[in-house]
């Protein structure tokens, strides 16, 4: 698609990587690597200076796997028993809970990790899950620069720090979107495996129907049913009963009582609660956002005038916008959106406003702030992790690219989607 005349490009040659983009990625990659290295040797990653395990998200994965290996998979969902196992492996107690709330199929991964000592499993999980993420980013960008772009994404540090599954979630969503046009069966397999975090797959059936991607649709359904059945055979019906029994309590704790600080959650629901809004008001904003995003994406994916990379980038960003339960580590999925947009820029040339907008996405300030507070990590994990990353910047950047490259289509959509502008620029919801 030709770049509009009103949006001159800074890189007109095909495959040209703007020097500013390359330098920024090198700097961010170096920052991520140095923070992880210094974190380990400074004893605020995995183990403290006394050799005790630092309480982080990964402990619930390993502990759930330990209960599976001990023959009690359903007990992984019991908060009290989970914490007993966690305190035993860490060698120290902590305030609060790291509760296990994933569907039973993810117990396969937890059990595999629990076969190894805690420290080995922690480091190995971060390293092994990084590999498919790097591969998907390289494939999307279409050149080796994709590896650098992947390693430079600011949330890489935070995800590895707490041992979360953001790399896996990003790789499955990225794999689904990358493979969809050419290998729909493999795409459906990736989407089916994403059922371990079903809240991030809610938009996919809608857009698959809109785009008539029936092979992906049915393959994903078959895979999801298959792994659910395997987990039922392996862990028994008690594990599924425990999952559904504890889910309302988990929802009550995090979405009603706010046991996790609202500043750590990245959804518009949490943003309303963060500024003192009621739960009812937060749900109103969340439903408006979710409905607008769903409508916009259905129209985009049905349209033939929007390029596939822009559709994919919008879906990756939209998948995060529609759930109220969204933590920092899951913003790894936004790297997929960035990769598709960078692919467009490298293939067609970047419009002059696009690189500065992309810079807003990759601010290193949040990770640097986390590093400065690292000496307090052992006493209070909540003080260590950054409150927010520029989620709105990524969505705004996606909208800015869309405006420049398919502005006529967006103008038509505004007749049917009165909330479209708020989806592209959600910060307007709270502007004065």
Secondary structure by P-SEA (a helix, b strand, c coil): ccccccccccccccccccaaaaaaaaaaaaaaaaaaaaaaaacccccccccccccccaaaaaaaaaaaaaccccccccaaaaaaaaaaaacccccccccccccccaaaaaaaaacccaaaaaaaaaaaaaaaaaaaaaaaacccaaaaaaaaccaaaaaaaaccaaaaaaaaaaaaaaaccccaaaaaaaaaacccccccccaaaaaaaaacaaaaaaaaaaaaaaaaaaaaaaccaaaaaaaaaaaaaaaaaccccccccccccccaaaaaaaacccaaaaaaaaaaaaaaaaaaaaaaaacccccaaaaaaaaaaaaaaaccccccccaaaaaaaaaaaaaaaaacccccccaaaaaaaccaaaaaaaaaaccccccccccccccccaaaaaaaaaaaaaaaacaaaaaaaccccccccccccccccccc
